[in-house]
């Protein structure tokens, strides 16, 4: 079986998840990866056969998106040409982790695909949203990477096609410790903005993962470290708590490890506001921005109660099997809609 796996590289989470899924997908046959986007800071240890600049997100230094830079980088003619030339029709299975060029290619060529990942969970009205919906944000979640079938991942199984998160084996096998530091990853803020606030919380050590530094750099109570998957995960496993954006993979891992979690959603990114609404159900504090009051919020969080832990109800093997069988069913003209995430499936 030939499997086409489109991976969105607008952030580190999609690549980290793809790395975990790859060995399970390879049990079914040959896997070719299409990596789309340039925002990830992780090394993509994947069998990449096709690459694209995709449609990238760019961030400013103060917690929000750089819309001007995003607009300048957007090239609809290039996107259309790449979709036309992408050979999705040569594959038995097309799996799409929220990637628009693959979605367009499948539509052009009449090829069925499965949208698999966190964003797919928003096809359900049961998935948490903020009190005030963003119509444009909602439109993007529904239309950006349309597919024939959807298999979602989220903090809870809000619907019968939504599974629990895919976590790294390093996290699943971990024996968490508390070495007293707080692990920080806030890619939507500059190092200077982060350091100015965290330096005021003098009795706590912070390990801040930065896109800019090339090596370990110590500044008073803050240690800056380059972004690295294994180093970051080890820091989190041995931390007292985690401060990060309201993405999906890192908050899920922190909650699973029963670490204290504080989240700052990226301004203007609707998906993160939706995740924040879901995280509030786990009693996770949500802070809107880093400002003069931020160090006080951090101190209050450090002294506050723990959050509810996240429970994994599906193995990675079960999830991958369900995705592949959904794709097979479409090819064979059958349906798997009656299979619920928690029922399990037979071995290959």
N, C-alpha and C positions, 0 to 999 in steps of 0.2 A: 504494500500500500504506500502511495506517495502522499505526504501530508504537507500542505502549505500553511505556515503559521505566521501571521502578521502581528508584529509586536510594536506597539506605540512607544517611542522613546522620548516623550515629552517630560518624563520624570524617571526616577530610579526604580519605582515600585513595579512598573510593568516588566522591566528587564529582570529584576530580582525574582519575580514570579515565574517568568519564562525559564530561567535557569533551573528552578526547582521542578518545573513541569516536564522539561525536555527528556530526562531519562524514561519517564513513564510513556510519553508519546512515542519514543523510539522503540518501545516494545511492539508497536503496531506496524512499524516500517520506517522508511526513509523520511526524514523531516528537513524541509528547507525553510529557513527563516527570512522574512522580509522585515527589516528594521527601518522604521520610519520616524524621523525626527532627530534632533541634535542636542536636546536639552539634558540628557542623562549624563551623570558623572561616573557611572559604573562601567567597568570593563565588561563588554558583552561576550561572555564565554559561550557563544551559541554558533550553530552552523549557518552563518549568514550568507545567503546566496544573492539576495537583492537588497539594495539600500536606497534610501531617499531622504532628502531634507524634510519631506512631509510638510505638515503645517505645524510650526513650532510656537511654543509659548515662551515669552521672555518676561523677566521680572525686573522691577526697579530695585531700589535699595531700602524701601520703607514699607514692605509688606504687600505690595500690589503688583498687578500686571503692567508691563510697558506696552500699551496698545499701539503706539506709533511704531515701535520696532516690529511688533507682530504684523501690522499692516504692510510695512515695507518689505517684509520677508515673504509675504503671501504672493504666490504666482499661480493663478488659476490655469494658465495655459500649460505650465509644466505639470501640474497635477493631472490635467486631462490626458496629456501625452503619456505620462507614466502609467496611468490606469489602462490606457489603450494597449500599452506594450507589456503589461504585467501578465504572465502566462498562467493565470489561475485555472484555465480550462484543461491544463495538462495534469491536474492533481485530482486524486480521489476524494480528498477531504480538504476543505478550506476552513481554518479556524482564525478568527479575527478578534484581536484584543483592542477594540475601539480605534480602528485605523481606517481613515476615510478613503484612501486611494484604493485599497483592496475592496472596500464596499462598492466603490464606483466601478471598478474593473468587473466585479461579479455581476453588477446590474447590466453593464454593457454586453457581457458575453453569456448571460443567462445561466450563471453558475451559482449553485446553492452554497450558502455559507452559514456558519454558526458564530454569532457574536458571543464571545466568552470572556468574562472578566468582571471587574467591579461595576463598570458603567452599565453593563447589561442588566444589573439588578434594578435600575431605574425604569425599566419597562413596566414594573409593577407600581400601581398606585399605593400599595401598602408600604413601600420603602419610604423611610422618614424624609421629610422636606422641612425647610425652615418655615416659620409662621407666615412669612411673606414670600410667596413664590416669585421667581424671576422668569418672565415669559420667554425671554431670549435664551437664558440658561436652560430652561426646560426644553425648548425647541432643539438646542444643540444636543442634549442628552438623548433625545428621541430620534433625531434625524441624522446626526453626524456620521454614524457608521451602521447604517441599517443592514439587517441580515434576515435570513429566512427563519432562523431559530435563535433563541437566547438562553444562555446559561449564566446566571449571575453569581457573584460572590459578595457577601456583606457580613457585618458583625453578627447579625442574626438571620435566620431563615424566614424572612418576611413573607415569602410566597413559595409555592411548590417548585419553582425552578431556580431558587436561590440557595446556594450552599454556603457553608462556613468558609473563612479565609484559607487560602493556601499559604502555609507558613514554611519558612526555611527549616531544614532538618536540624541545623545548628540551634534553632530556637526550640523546636519540638523535643530535642534530646537534652536540653540544657538543665542544669541544676543551678537555679538563680542564686546569686549572692548579693550582699549589700556592702560595697566598698566605700559608700558614703558620698560618691560623686553623683552629679546629675548629667545625663547625656542630652546634648542639644543638637538638633538639626533644623535650622530655619533658613532654607535656601533663598527665601523671598525677602530676606533682610541682609544688609551688608554686615560684615564682621564688626565694623566700627559701631554700628547701631546696637548690635547684640552685646558687645563688650561694655559699652557705656552703661547699660542697665544692669547686666549681671555682675559687674565689678562692685556694685553697691551692696550685693548680698555677700558680705565678706566671710561669713562663717561656713560657706558651702563651696566645694570645688566643682567646677563645671568643665566637661569635656565637650567642646564645640567643634562640630564637623563642618569644614569650610571648603567651598569650591575654589578658593584662591590660594591657600597655603600649600606648599610643596612638601613640607615636613613638619614635624612636631614643633610647636612654638608656644612657649609659656609666657603668659602676661598676668602677673599677680595670681588671682585664684582661678584663672581661666587657662585651660590648655587647648590650643587650636590644633586640630588634626585634619589631614586631607581626607576627602570622602573615599572610603573603602568599605566594601560590603562586609567582609569578615571582621575588620577592626571595629566598625560601627556596631555590629551585632554583639561582639564580645563586650564592648563598652556598655551596651544596654543591658545585657544579661547580668553584669556585675554592678549595676547602678542602683541608686536609691530611687531615682525617678527619671522621667523623660519629658523634655519640652520639644515640641515639634509642630508642624502644620497640621491641618485637619485632612491629611491624605487618608490612605486606606491601610497599606501594608504596615508601616511603622506603628501607628496607633493599635492595630490588631495585635502585633507582636508584643507591644508593651502591656496591653491588657491581659494577654495570655500568660505572660511572665509575672503578672500581678505586681507590676511596677506602677508607682504613682505617675499620672499622665496629665500634662497641661498642654492645650492645643491653641494655636493661633491660625485660623483659616486665612488663606490667601485672599486679599481683598479683591472682590469682583469675580472670583471663581466660584460659580454656583455649586458645582459638585462638592467643593469643600464646605460650603455652608450647609448642604444636605448632610454631609458626614458629621458636621458639628451637631446637627439636630439629633442624629443617631447616637453620638457619643455622650450627649447630655443624659440619655437614658441609662448610661453606665456611671452617672454622677461625675463625669469628667468636666472640670472647669474650662470654659471657652473664653479666651481673651481676644478682643477685637484688634488690638494693635500694641506695639511697643511705644509707650509714651512715658511721661514723668512718673506715672503711677505704677509702671510695670514691675519694678523691683519689689514694691509692696505687694502686688498680686502674687509674685513668686514666693515671697516669704509666707503669705497667708496660705498658699497652696501647700508649701512644705509642712506647715503645721496642721493642715486640715486632714479630714478622713480619707481613707483609701477608696479607690473606685471598685465597682463590681468587676469580677474577672470575666474574661471571654472564654467560652467553652467551644472546643472543636468537636463537631458531630459527624464530620465526613473526612475520610482519609483522602490524601492526594490521589491515590490510586483509584478510588471510587469516583472522584470528580472527573478525572481524565477519561475514565472508561465511559462515563455518561456522556461527555462531550463527543467522543469519537462515535459512540453508538447513535447519538442524535444525527451526526453527519451521515453515517451509514444508512440510517432510516430514511433520510431525505433522498439519498441516492436510489434506494430501493422502493421509494414511494410508500413507506409505512410511517407510523407515528409512534413516539415515545412519551406523549404528553401525560400518560397515566402513571409514569414512573416518578415517584417522589424522591427527593434527595436523601432521605433517611432510610430507604428501603434496602440499599446495597445491591450489588450485582455480582454475577458469577465471575470467576477468573477467566482470563483470556483463553 
